[in-house]
Amino acid sequence: MTDRIRVAVVGVGDFGRQHARVYAGIEEAELVGVFDTNRERAAQVAQEFGTEALDDIETVARRAEAASVAVPTVGHAGIGCRLLEQGVDVLVEKPIASSLAEADRLAAAARRGGRILQVGHVERFNPAVVSAARIVDEPLFFEVHRLGVFTPRSLDVDVVYDLMIHDLDILLSLAGPVGEVKAVGIPVVTEKVDIAHARLEFATGAVANLTASRISTERVRKLRFFQRHEYVSVDYARRDALRIRVAQPGPEPRFEFEKLSVETEEPLRAELRAFLGAVRARSTPKVDGAAGRSALELADRVMGSIGEHGRKVRVSVPASQDTP
């Protein structure tokens, strides 16, 4: 491909470095540079992936047609708007922004300049999720567990915005608008909510139970949903999906098991290729600013419910203790 899209990455911490890695390895992109306020880190990532450490946002805007913004959430709107206003298409990591007002600023900047704005809800591009989404048919009940081993990453936000928001976005895409929200959550090892549980009731009547934890002893990423005469289990981490159908109902039911066909592509690679495809075609991204805002709004409602029930004081639970 001779007309590769010139891309840059702003913020090359854990997430941004992965964006640089993928851009450097796909034919649709020419990685023209990376920028980070930590100049040493930017230089290291630039050297690792054969590109240049850029001096500032203005240089990014001059060099790149499109950019990933992977800075801390509080910087998403400020940096994203600067790039959009200078004619750069933007993929901003999730959550879209630190507030709905800032999410609206990003969307407005994209509209004014006719720019592409995509939000980095990477699980939408997980092959198992893509495959399961094709067979969704009036789901009735969802059960989601997203548990992670404690790390010092992303401790500036509650676990709802760090981990649960992935699944909130998925559920909105599969089941539509949410009515009632009930949630509980507590801080355990940080000043933020480290474990949260939410119960969502959708306008369709479907119900979802979600648990998110960043202090588990193991990494679990699973989505299960039930619909008429069948049950579907999605493992985000293994990137596989199993469909179990009731082939013969009654007192002696017979079940059929089907492992859904999935692609092998890395979710982040699929996400960035989709972003570049939207940039090239000037088309609406799969996860646009409106979708990112909806996920943030629902996360805010979950946190609001936690606040209504009152955050408990920090409890003395060992970091190794698992959640249900």
C-alpha atoms as one frame of an Amber mdcrd trajectory, in Angstrom:
protein
   0.000   0.000   0.000   1.632   3.236  -1.121  -0.799   5.734   0.389  -0.312
   4.843   4.024  -1.931   7.115   6.611   0.546   9.131   8.658  -0.143   8.424
  12.333   1.287   9.465  15.685   0.736   8.438  19.289   0.335  10.979  22.078
   1.141   9.437  25.445   3.295   6.318  25.365   2.734   4.734  28.739   1.381
   1.186  28.925  -1.489   1.730  26.472   0.227   4.207  24.169   3.260   2.002
  23.714   0.961  -0.773  22.486  -0.634   1.619  19.989   2.833   2.515  18.685
   3.726  -1.185  18.408   0.637  -1.992  16.360   0.884   1.057  14.094   4.515
   0.195  13.382   3.485  -3.262  12.241   0.484  -2.661   9.973   0.711  -1.734
   6.329  -2.103   0.811   6.449  -0.086   3.117   8.719   3.148   5.073   8.689
   4.134   5.800  12.289   5.622   9.286  11.960   6.268   9.902  15.630   5.323
   9.683  19.294   4.963  12.399  21.905   5.023  12.174  25.686   5.780  14.749
  28.359   8.246  12.163  29.675  10.887  12.790  27.014  13.014   9.811  28.031
  10.095   7.424  27.681   9.140   8.937  24.316  12.701   8.506  23.070  12.771
   4.872  24.197   9.480   4.017  22.487  10.494   5.901  19.333  13.734   3.960
  19.129  11.981   0.657  19.818   9.541   1.115  16.934  11.707   2.958  14.451
  10.133   6.390  14.595  10.798   9.857  16.021  10.123  11.439  19.417   8.199
  14.616  18.633   8.563  17.863  20.585   4.959  18.943  21.136   1.310  18.660
  20.071   1.798  21.207  17.298   4.520  19.058  15.762   2.216  16.050  15.992
  -0.468  18.009  14.121   1.969  19.037  11.386   3.345  15.540  10.853   0.289
  13.301  11.288  -3.076  12.887   9.623  -4.398  10.789  12.513  -3.357  10.171
  16.106  -4.063   7.984  19.098  -4.433   9.892  22.364  -3.450   7.640  25.261
  -2.713  10.176  27.992  -4.413  10.079  31.430  -8.183  10.596  31.140  -8.074
  14.166  32.469  -6.072  15.149  29.381  -8.287  13.529  26.754 -10.496  16.523
  25.986  -7.752  19.142  26.015  -5.325  17.259  23.799  -8.017  15.669  21.649
  -9.627  19.025  20.892  -6.273  20.623  20.039  -5.558  17.905  17.514  -9.075
  17.872  16.054  -9.024  21.646  15.659  -5.738  21.388  13.764  -7.187  18.894
  11.287  -6.057  15.611  12.833  -8.406  12.612  13.137  -8.335  11.214  16.671
  -8.713   7.904  18.440  -8.970   8.680  22.145  -8.546   5.902  24.691 -11.426
   4.968  26.937 -13.121   6.497  28.811 -13.740   9.214  26.253 -13.184  11.974
  28.830 -13.303  12.736  32.534 -16.802  14.266  32.313 -19.782  14.374  29.983
 -19.140  18.066  29.352 -15.628  17.239  28.145 -16.977  14.402  26.006 -19.320
  16.926  24.399 -16.365  19.254  23.752 -14.565  16.488  21.882 -17.619  15.609
  19.806 -18.244  19.272  18.971 -14.636  19.790  17.898 -14.857  16.754  15.610
 -18.102  17.986  14.047 -16.808  21.507  13.462 -13.741  20.304  11.636 -15.302
  17.321   9.885 -12.868  15.050  11.685 -13.084  11.395  12.707 -13.413  10.751
  16.456 -13.179   7.163  17.644 -13.126   5.956  21.255 -10.830   3.122  22.312
 -13.329   0.564  23.586 -11.115  -2.229  22.323 -13.354  -5.093  23.506 -15.796
  -4.216  20.717 -13.119  -5.601  18.405 -12.459  -8.751  20.417 -13.100 -11.600
  17.935 -15.218 -13.477  20.472 -17.442 -10.449  21.057 -17.771  -9.795  17.330
 -18.808 -13.405  16.767 -21.291 -13.492  19.668 -22.853 -10.165  18.636 -23.957
 -11.745  15.361 -26.279 -14.170  17.153 -27.785 -11.844  19.759 -31.572 -12.187
  19.595 -33.579 -10.516  22.362 -31.266 -11.451  25.247 -32.908 -11.735  28.660
 -30.060 -11.919  31.158 -26.349 -11.053  31.184 -23.686 -11.949  33.712 -20.272
 -10.280  33.459 -17.085 -10.710  35.476 -14.007  -8.591  34.851 -11.399  -9.260
  37.515  -7.770  -8.177  37.466  -4.686  -8.641  39.597  -3.689  -5.445  41.377
  -1.192  -3.234  39.551  -0.267   0.438  40.056  -1.768   1.306  36.647  -4.823
   3.592  36.375  -5.276   4.114  40.093  -6.366   7.702  39.453  -9.857   6.457
  38.510 -12.437   4.162  40.077 -12.608   0.581  38.832 -15.928   1.432  37.146
 -14.132   3.771  34.729 -11.014   1.617  34.491 -12.473  -1.865  33.927 -16.278
  -2.032  34.120 -16.737   0.592  31.417 -15.569  -1.938  28.799 -18.553  -4.136
  29.615 -20.977  -1.238  29.960 -20.125  -0.294  26.385 -20.575  -3.886  25.188
 -23.944  -4.211  26.927 -25.199  -0.945  25.447 -24.242  -2.200  21.990 -26.023
  -5.543  22.538 -29.097  -4.611  24.567 -29.738  -0.896  24.071 -30.755   1.808
  26.564 -30.649   1.196  30.313 -33.470   2.032  32.707 -32.760   1.333  36.361
 -29.224   1.117  37.780 -28.332  -0.232  41.210 -24.713  -0.563  42.307 -22.407
  -0.995  45.269 -18.665  -0.512  45.484 -15.879  -0.095  48.004 -12.261   1.037
  48.200  -9.931  -1.686  49.465  -6.324  -0.802  48.722  -6.733   2.676  47.205
  -8.829   5.770  47.894 -10.952   4.929  44.836 -13.538   2.180  44.375 -11.576
  -1.036  43.770 -14.480  -3.506  43.648 -17.894  -2.728  42.196 -21.054  -4.638
  41.411 -23.902  -3.266  39.306 -27.358  -4.457  38.336 -28.798  -2.934  35.185
 -32.351  -3.152  33.890 -32.699  -2.411  30.187 -35.636  -0.824  28.428 -36.263
  -4.201  26.748 -36.706  -5.888  30.127 -33.332  -7.612  30.028 -31.232  -7.600
  33.190 -27.453  -7.579  33.623 -25.259  -8.236  36.641 -21.671  -6.959  36.417
 -18.738  -7.361  38.776 -15.446  -5.530  38.334 -12.416  -5.874  40.592  -8.776
  -4.868  40.343  -7.645  -6.762  43.449  -8.321 -10.343  42.395  -5.848 -13.220
  42.579  -6.560 -14.094  38.977  -7.465 -12.408  35.715 -11.008 -13.165  34.602
 -12.755 -11.623  31.609 -16.092 -13.314  30.926 -19.497 -12.386  29.531 -22.456
 -14.768  29.579 -25.922 -14.150  28.251 -29.150 -16.085  28.022 -31.795 -15.784
  25.348 -34.697 -18.001  24.346 -33.598 -21.649  24.406 -29.887 -20.866  24.453
 -26.938 -19.686  26.479 -23.790 -18.017  25.119 -20.487 -17.801  26.979 -17.766
 -15.376  25.863 -14.232 -15.447  27.228 -12.583 -12.127  26.390  -9.120 -13.330
  27.408  -9.174 -16.578  25.428 -11.099 -14.847  22.616 -13.549 -17.685  22.219
 -17.299 -18.102  22.439 -19.501 -21.125  23.127 -23.178 -21.437  22.180 -25.339
 -23.969  24.034 -28.772 -24.571  22.533 -31.739 -26.449  23.922 -32.332 -28.744
  20.971 -35.075 -30.643  22.767 -36.873 -28.952  25.688 -38.816 -30.854  28.311
 -38.134 -33.069  31.327 -35.269 -34.772  29.455 -33.746 -31.889  27.487 -31.125
 -32.394  24.815 -28.402 -29.787  24.331 -26.259 -28.858  21.351 -22.835 -27.290
  21.845 -21.310 -25.041  19.197 -17.984 -23.271  19.423 -18.479 -20.082  17.455
 -16.075 -19.322  14.655 -13.814 -16.377  15.534 -11.043 -14.474  13.793  -7.509
 -14.650  15.179  -6.648 -10.959  14.917  -5.455  -9.127  18.034  -8.289  -6.815
  19.241  -6.065  -3.721  19.337  -4.848  -4.369  15.816  -8.450  -4.760  14.635
  -9.408  -1.556  16.439  -6.604   0.512  14.936  -7.190  -0.905  11.459 -10.876
   0.029  11.797  -9.858   3.544  12.845  -7.609   3.907   9.832 -10.394   2.543
   7.642 -12.775   5.219   8.947 -10.107   7.875   8.363  -9.602   6.725   4.794
 -13.305   6.368   3.965 -14.401   9.393   6.042 -17.010   7.141   7.616 -18.511
   6.919  11.098 -16.363   4.703  13.346 -17.785   1.591  14.939 -17.269   3.213
  18.356 -17.823   6.916  17.725 -18.005   9.839  20.127 -21.692   9.219  20.818
 -21.002   5.615  21.845 -18.110   6.705  24.030 -20.320   9.313  25.696 -23.079
   6.764  26.321 -20.640   4.409  28.040 -19.316   7.250  30.192 -22.834   8.374
  31.084 -23.752   4.852  32.186 -20.518   4.595  34.205 -21.466   7.883  35.879
 -24.874   6.420  36.743 -23.210   3.360  38.275 -20.942   5.587  40.357 -23.935
   7.726  41.300 -25.731   4.659  42.594 -22.657   3.656  44.587 -22.673   7.135
  46.091 -26.370   6.896  46.973 -25.750   3.703  48.910 -22.718   5.283  50.545
 -19.140   4.187  50.051 -18.012   2.038  52.891 -14.810   2.897  54.688 -11.700
   1.159  53.509 -11.695  -2.426  54.682  -8.709  -4.518  55.676  -8.897  -7.206
  53.028  -5.643  -8.753  51.787  -4.893  -7.857  48.156  -4.794 -11.586  47.385
  -8.429 -12.205  48.366 -10.598 -12.945  45.394 -14.070 -11.628  44.676 -17.086
 -13.867  44.132
